[in-house]
Amino acid sequence: MKRFVAVALAFALALALGQGSLEELNQALERASQLRQQRVEAARAAEERLKRLGVEVQRQRRELETVARDITRLEHEKRDLETSIEGLKEQIVQAEEEIARIESKLGRLKGRMTRLVEKLYRERAGRYLPLLRAQSLAELLMRASWVQYLGASDVRLVETLTALVRELRAARERLVNLARELTQKKQAREERIAALEAKRKRYQAVLRELKKKQAAEEVRIVELNKAAEELERQMQALAAQLEAEKRRLEEERRRREAAARASGRPGTPVAIPRELVGDLLFPIPGGRIVTPFGQADNTWQVIRADQNYAPVRAAADGQVFATAFYANYGWNVLILHADNLLTRYTNLQEPLVRGGDRVVQGQIIGYLGGSAIIPPNEMWFSVILSQKGRLVSVDPAKYY
């Protein structure tokens, strides 16, 4: 157990070496990615709001155009009514002038008839005295009809003029009533126009407010897009730093391995315990090795499953040493199988096991697909040995 603790601590220290800066870069990249996604989603939401505002602006504009057309129509009707009213007023004035003219003529005729009666009275006072007592034109006409000396033509003229006066007064009354009715219609149009003007002002105020919101959303979209672009540049810079850090760590690892080889006996290979050869189960049933150990200086082999998100099985009995999540690489699971043998599984979704759990060979420990850069049907599989106090990655193919 003491040897197990020593190996575990050594392995954890090896993981920590070089992983600190990588972890910080991964976390920074993850934060930048999350912020960029938030900005992109906020920009999409702002675009949706802008789209809805555009629809509302178009609707308000249509309503405003309808109100403007109604106001124009009512103003035309109002002007037509004003023209009709002015015409009626002129007709009323003409009727009043005609009535005055005829009444003046009747007055003159009455005077002439009165003078005629007076003349007759002087001749036959007793006979025509009742005529002088007449109090009205109608009474005078009625009594004058009794007088044989009045000319029949004067009587007919008086009757004609009297009838004409009645007709003119009736016509004047009709014109006055019509003018009053048109004036009421004009007032109704004015009230309707005032109401529509108030409505138009409300629509214009709403339209101005909508345009302000549109302008604000457009500015927000531009700002969000700029922020997303800036975050994208930061992500690219972080990715470049991450790659540079990985290259630096890889070069450092090579130097350490070269120094370790130089310090040991030349030509002495890493010893592989014979009792473990053939004991490891291929971790992805049906999978195949697409990148062998050592290619491009990899310290792992790349196994490809026949489907995305395939299950991953424990290569042998053991105990879960640790689980860790890295933004770009997904979940990593480390299983200790013996005092000097560990296996590592990279690119898992959240694992089904936790540190300290006992596992048996073939047990499903998780599913592929947790990495942001590794395809969801691939896994990086490592076998790590503790040999003479050193942790060395070896070819997993020698253990199947």
C-alpha positions as CSV (number, residue, x, y, z in Angstrom):
1,M,0.0,0.0,0.0
2,K,2.9,2.4,0.7
3,R,4.2,1.6,-2.7
4,F,0.8,2.3,-4.2
5,V,0.6,5.7,-2.4
6,A,4.1,6.6,-3.6
7,V,3.2,5.7,-7.2
8,A,-0.1,7.6,-7.0
9,L,1.6,10.7,-5.6
10,A,4.3,10.5,-8.2
11,F,1.7,10.1,-11.0
12,A,-0.4,13.0,-9.6
13,L,2.8,15.1,-9.5
14,A,3.6,14.1,-13.1
15,L,0.1,15.1,-14.2
16,A,0.4,18.4,-12.3
17,L,3.7,19.2,-14.1
18,G,2.8,21.1,-17.2
19,Q,-0.9,20.7,-16.5
20,G,-1.2,23.8,-14.3
21,S,-0.7,26.2,-17.2
22,L,-2.6,24.0,-19.5
23,E,-5.5,23.9,-17.1
24,E,-5.5,27.7,-16.7
25,L,-5.4,28.1,-20.5
26,N,-8.2,25.5,-20.9
27,Q,-10.3,27.3,-18.2
28,A,-9.7,30.7,-19.9
29,L,-10.6,29.2,-23.3
30,E,-13.7,27.7,-21.8
31,R,-14.7,31.0,-20.2
32,A,-14.1,32.8,-23.4
33,S,-16.2,30.2,-25.3
34,Q,-19.0,30.5,-22.8
35,L,-18.9,34.3,-23.0
36,R,-18.9,34.2,-26.7
37,Q,-21.8,31.8,-26.8
38,Q,-23.7,34.1,-24.4
39,R,-23.0,37.1,-26.7
40,V,-24.1,35.2,-29.7
41,E,-27.3,34.1,-28.0
42,A,-27.9,37.6,-26.8
43,A,-27.4,38.9,-30.3
44,R,-29.9,36.3,-31.7
45,A,-32.4,37.4,-29.0
46,A,-31.9,41.0,-29.9
47,E,-32.3,40.2,-33.6
48,E,-35.6,38.5,-32.8
49,R,-36.7,41.5,-30.8
50,L,-35.7,43.7,-33.7
51,K,-37.7,41.6,-36.1
52,R,-40.8,41.8,-33.9
53,L,-40.3,45.6,-33.6
54,G,-40.1,45.8,-37.4
55,V,-43.4,44.0,-37.7
56,E,-44.9,46.3,-35.1
57,V,-43.5,49.4,-36.8
58,Q,-45.1,48.3,-40.1
59,R,-48.4,47.7,-38.4
60,Q,-48.3,51.2,-36.8
61,R,-47.4,52.7,-40.1
62,R,-50.4,51.1,-41.8
63,E,-52.7,52.3,-39.0
64,L,-51.2,55.8,-39.3
65,E,-51.8,55.7,-43.1
66,T,-55.4,54.7,-42.6
67,V,-55.9,57.5,-40.1
68,A,-54.3,60.0,-42.5
69,R,-56.6,58.8,-45.3
70,D,-59.7,59.2,-43.1
71,I,-58.6,62.7,-42.1
72,T,-58.1,63.7,-45.7
73,R,-61.5,62.4,-46.7
74,L,-63.2,64.2,-43.8
75,E,-61.4,67.4,-44.6
76,H,-62.7,67.2,-48.2
77,E,-66.2,66.6,-46.9
78,K,-65.8,69.5,-44.5
79,R,-64.7,71.8,-47.3
80,D,-67.7,70.6,-49.5
81,L,-70.1,71.3,-46.6
82,E,-68.6,74.8,-46.1
83,T,-69.1,75.5,-49.8
84,S,-72.7,74.3,-49.6
85,I,-73.3,76.4,-46.5
86,E,-71.9,79.5,-48.1
87,G,-74.1,78.9,-51.1
88,L,-77.2,78.5,-48.8
89,K,-76.3,81.7,-47.0
90,E,-76.2,83.5,-50.3
91,Q,-79.5,82.1,-51.2
92,I,-81.0,83.1,-47.8
93,V,-79.7,86.6,-48.3
94,Q,-81.2,86.7,-51.8
95,A,-84.5,85.4,-50.5
96,E,-84.5,88.0,-47.7
97,E,-83.8,90.7,-50.2
98,E,-86.6,89.5,-52.5
99,I,-89.0,89.4,-49.5
100,A,-88.0,92.9,-48.5
101,R,-88.5,94.1,-52.1
102,I,-91.9,92.5,-52.4
103,E,-93.0,93.7,-49.0
104,S,-91.9,97.2,-50.0
105,K,-94.0,96.9,-53.1
106,L,-96.9,95.7,-51.1
107,G,-96.5,98.6,-48.8
108,R,-96.6,101.0,-51.7
109,L,-99.7,99.2,-53.0
110,K,-101.3,99.4,-49.6
111,G,-100.6,103.1,-49.5
112,R,-102.1,103.6,-52.9
113,M,-105.2,101.7,-51.9
114,T,-105.5,103.6,-48.7
115,R,-105.3,106.9,-50.6
116,L,-108.0,105.5,-53.0
117,V,-110.2,104.6,-50.0
118,E,-109.7,108.1,-48.5
119,K,-110.8,109.6,-51.8
120,L,-113.8,107.5,-51.9
121,Y,-114.5,108.3,-48.4
122,R,-114.5,111.9,-49.1
123,E,-117.1,111.2,-51.7
124,R,-119.1,108.7,-49.8
125,A,-117.9,108.9,-46.2
126,G,-120.7,106.9,-44.7
127,R,-120.3,104.1,-47.2
128,Y,-116.5,103.7,-46.9
129,L,-115.9,104.5,-43.3
130,P,-115.5,100.8,-42.4
131,L,-112.6,100.6,-44.9
132,L,-110.6,103.1,-43.0
133,R,-111.0,101.1,-39.8
134,A,-109.1,98.1,-41.3
135,Q,-106.2,97.1,-39.1
136,S,-104.4,94.8,-41.5
137,L,-103.7,94.3,-45.1
138,A,-105.8,91.1,-45.2
139,E,-108.8,92.9,-43.6
140,L,-108.3,95.8,-45.9
141,L,-108.3,93.5,-48.9
142,M,-111.4,91.7,-47.6
143,R,-113.3,94.9,-47.1
144,A,-111.9,96.5,-50.2
145,S,-113.4,93.6,-52.1
146,W,-116.7,95.1,-51.2
147,V,-115.9,98.3,-52.8
148,Q,-116.8,98.3,-56.4
149,Y,-114.5,101.2,-57.2
150,L,-111.3,99.1,-56.6
151,G,-109.8,97.8,-59.8
152,A,-109.9,94.1,-60.3
153,S,-106.3,94.2,-61.4
154,D,-105.1,95.7,-58.1
155,V,-106.8,93.0,-56.2
156,R,-105.2,90.2,-58.2
157,L,-101.8,91.9,-57.8
158,V,-102.1,92.1,-54.1
159,E,-103.1,88.4,-53.9
160,T,-100.2,87.4,-56.1
161,L,-97.7,89.4,-54.1
162,T,-99.1,88.1,-50.9
163,A,-98.8,84.5,-52.1
164,L,-95.2,85.1,-53.3
165,V,-94.2,86.5,-49.9
166,R,-95.5,83.4,-48.2
167,E,-93.6,81.2,-50.7
168,L,-90.4,83.2,-50.2
169,R,-90.7,83.0,-46.4
170,A,-91.3,79.3,-46.6
171,A,-88.3,78.9,-49.0
172,R,-86.2,81.0,-46.6
173,E,-87.2,78.8,-43.7
174,R,-86.2,75.7,-45.7
175,L,-82.8,77.3,-46.5
176,V,-82.2,78.2,-42.9
177,N,-83.0,74.6,-41.8
178,L,-80.8,73.2,-44.5
179,A,-78.0,75.5,-43.5
180,R,-78.4,74.5,-39.9
181,E,-78.3,70.8,-40.8
182,L,-75.2,71.3,-42.9
183,T,-73.6,73.2,-40.1
184,Q,-74.3,70.4,-37.7
185,K,-72.7,67.9,-40.2
186,K,-69.7,70.2,-40.5
187,Q,-69.3,70.3,-36.7
188,A,-69.6,66.5,-36.6
189,R,-66.8,66.3,-39.3
190,E,-64.7,68.7,-37.3
191,E,-65.1,66.6,-34.1
192,R,-64.2,63.5,-36.0
193,I,-61.2,65.1,-37.5
194,A,-60.1,66.3,-34.1
195,A,-60.5,62.7,-32.7
196,L,-58.5,61.3,-35.7
197,E,-55.8,64.0,-35.2
198,A,-55.4,62.9,-31.6
199,K,-55.3,59.3,-32.7
200,R,-52.6,60.2,-35.3
201,K,-50.5,61.9,-32.6
202,R,-50.7,58.8,-30.5
203,Y,-49.7,56.6,-33.4
204,Q,-46.8,58.9,-34.2
205,A,-45.7,58.9,-30.5
206,V,-45.8,55.0,-30.5
207,L,-44.0,54.9,-33.8
208,R,-41.2,57.2,-32.5
209,E,-40.8,55.0,-29.4
210,L,-40.6,51.9,-31.6
211,K,-38.0,53.5,-33.8
212,K,-36.0,54.4,-30.7
213,K,-36.2,50.8,-29.5
214,Q,-35.2,49.6,-33.0
215,A,-32.2,51.9,-32.9
216,A,-31.2,50.7,-29.4
217,E,-31.5,47.0,-30.5
218,E,-29.4,47.7,-33.6
219,V,-26.7,49.3,-31.5
220,R,-26.9,46.4,-29.0
221,I,-26.6,43.9,-31.9
222,V,-23.5,45.7,-33.2
223,E,-22.0,45.8,-29.7
224,L,-22.7,42.1,-29.1
225,N,-21.3,41.1,-32.5
226,K,-18.2,43.2,-31.8
227,A,-17.9,41.5,-28.4
228,A,-18.3,38.1,-30.0
229,E,-15.7,38.9,-32.6
230,E,-13.3,40.1,-29.8
231,L,-13.9,36.9,-27.8
232,E,-13.3,34.9,-31.0
233,R,-10.0,36.6,-31.4
234,Q,-9.2,36.0,-27.7
235,M,-10.2,32.3,-28.2
236,Q,-7.9,32.1,-31.2
237,A,-5.1,33.7,-29.2
238,L,-5.7,31.3,-26.2
239,A,-5.8,28.3,-28.6
240,A,-2.5,29.4,-30.0
241,Q,-1.1,29.8,-26.5
242,L,-2.5,26.4,-25.6
243,E,-0.8,24.7,-28.6
244,A,2.4,26.5,-27.8
245,E,2.2,25.4,-24.2
246,K,1.5,21.8,-25.3
247,R,4.5,21.9,-27.6
248,R,6.6,23.3,-24.9
249,L,5.5,20.6,-22.4
250,E,6.1,17.9,-25.0
251,E,9.6,19.2,-25.6
252,E,10.2,19.3,-21.9
253,R,8.9,15.7,-21.6
254,R,11.2,14.6,-24.3
255,R,14.1,16.3,-22.6
256,R,13.3,14.7,-19.3
257,E,13.0,11.3,-21.0
258,A,16.2,11.8,-22.8
259,A,17.9,12.9,-19.6
260,A,16.4,9.8,-17.9
261,R,17.7,7.5,-20.6
262,A,21.1,9.2,-20.5
263,S,21.3,8.7,-16.7
264,G,20.5,4.9,-17.0
265,R,22.4,2.1,-18.5
266,P,22.5,2.4,-22.3
267,G,20.3,0.0,-24.3
268,T,18.2,-1.0,-21.3
269,P,14.6,-0.9,-22.4
270,V,11.6,-0.4,-20.1
271,A,10.8,-3.7,-18.5
272,I,7.2,-4.8,-19.0
273,P,5.9,-7.2,-16.3
274,R,5.3,-10.5,-18.0
275,E,2.4,-11.4,-15.7
276,L,0.4,-8.4,-17.1
277,V,0.9,-9.1,-20.8
278,G,-2.5,-10.1,-22.3
279,D,-4.4,-9.1,-19.2
280,L,-6.0,-5.8,-20.5
281,L,-9.3,-5.8,-22.3
282,F,-9.7,-3.7,-25.4
283,P,-11.6,-0.7,-23.9
284,I,-14.0,-0.1,-26.8
285,P,-15.6,-3.3,-28.1
286,G,-15.7,-3.3,-31.9
287,G,-13.3,-0.4,-32.1
288,R,-10.0,-0.2,-33.9
289,I,-6.7,1.6,-33.4
290,V,-6.4,4.4,-35.9
291,T,-3.2,6.1,-34.5
292,P,-0.7,3.7,-32.8
293,F,1.3,4.6,-29.8
294,G,4.4,6.7,-30.6
295,Q,3.1,8.1,-33.9
296,A,3.8,11.8,-34.0
297,D,5.4,11.3,-30.6
298,N,2.0,10.5,-29.0
299,T,2.2,8.9,-25.6
300,W,-1.2,7.3,-26.2
301,Q,-3.0,5.4,-28.9
302,V,-6.2,6.7,-30.6
303,I,-9.0,4.1,-30.7
304,R,-12.0,4.8,-32.9
305,A,-15.4,3.3,-32.2
306,D,-17.9,2.2,-34.9
307,Q,-20.4,4.9,-33.6
308,N,-20.5,8.2,-31.8
309,Y,-20.8,8.2,-28.0
310,A,-19.9,4.5,-27.7
311,P,-19.5,3.0,-24.2
312,V,-16.1,2.7,-22.7
313,R,-15.1,-0.3,-20.5
314,A,-12.5,-0.8,-17.8
315,A,-9.5,-2.6,-19.3
316,A,-9.0,-4.6,-16.1
317,D,-10.0,-4.9,-12.5
318,G,-8.9,-2.0,-10.4
319,Q,-9.7,1.1,-8.4
320,V,-10.6,4.6,-9.8
321,F,-7.6,6.7,-9.0
322,A,-9.1,10.1,-10.2
323,T,-11.5,11.7,-12.6
324,A,-10.8,15.2,-14.0
325,F,-12.5,17.4,-16.6
326,Y,-10.6,19.5,-19.1
327,A,-12.4,22.0,-21.4
328,N,-10.9,20.8,-24.6
329,Y,-10.4,17.1,-23.8
330,G,-13.5,16.2,-21.9
331,W,-13.4,13.9,-18.9
332,N,-10.3,11.8,-18.0
333,V,-10.6,8.7,-15.9
334,L,-7.5,7.1,-14.3
335,I,-7.7,3.5,-13.0
336,L,-5.0,1.9,-10.9
337,H,-4.8,-1.8,-11.7
338,A,-1.6,-2.7,-9.8
339,D,1.1,-1.0,-7.8
340,N,2.9,-0.1,-11.0
341,L,0.1,0.0,-13.7
342,L,-2.4,2.7,-14.6
343,T,-4.7,3.2,-17.5
344,R,-6.1,6.6,-18.7
345,Y,-9.2,7.1,-20.8
346,T,-9.6,10.6,-22.4
347,N,-12.7,12.1,-24.2
348,L,-15.4,10.8,-21.9
349,Q,-18.7,12.5,-21.1
350,E,-19.3,12.8,-17.3
351,P,-18.1,9.4,-16.1
352,L,-20.2,6.8,-14.3
353,V,-17.6,6.2,-11.7
354,R,-15.9,8.4,-9.1
355,G,-12.5,8.4,-7.4
356,G,-12.1,5.5,-5.0
357,D,-14.7,3.3,-6.8
358,R,-13.8,-0.4,-7.4
359,V,-14.3,-1.5,-11.0
360,V,-14.1,-4.9,-12.7
361,Q,-12.8,-5.7,-16.1
362,G,-15.5,-4.9,-18.8
363,Q,-17.5,-2.6,-16.6
364,I,-18.8,0.5,-18.4
365,I,-17.2,3.6,-16.9
366,G,-18.6,6.2,-19.3
367,Y,-19.4,7.2,-22.8
368,L,-17.4,9.0,-25.5
369,G,-18.0,12.5,-26.6
370,G,-17.0,14.9,-23.8
371,S,-14.2,16.7,-25.7
372,A,-14.5,19.9,-27.7
373,I,-11.7,19.0,-30.1
374,I,-11.6,15.1,-30.1
375,P,-14.3,13.5,-32.3
376,P,-17.2,11.8,-30.4
377,N,-16.2,8.4,-31.7
378,E,-12.6,8.5,-30.6
379,M,-10.7,8.0,-27.4
380,W,-7.1,8.5,-26.3
381,F,-6.0,5.4,-24.3
382,S,-2.8,5.4,-22.3
383,V,-1.0,2.7,-20.3
384,I,1.4,4.1,-17.7
385,L,4.0,2.1,-15.7
386,S,6.0,3.0,-12.7
387,Q,9.5,1.6,-13.5
388,K,12.4,2.3,-11.2
389,G,10.8,5.3,-9.7
390,R,9.8,6.8,-13.0
391,L,6.4,7.1,-14.7
392,V,6.6,5.9,-18.3
393,S,3.9,5.7,-20.9
394,V,4.1,2.4,-22.8
395,D,2.4,1.0,-25.9
396,P,-1.1,-0.3,-24.8
397,A,-1.1,-2.8,-27.7
398,K,1.4,-5.0,-25.8
399,Y,-1.1,-5.5,-23.0
400,Y,-4.1,-6.8,-25.0
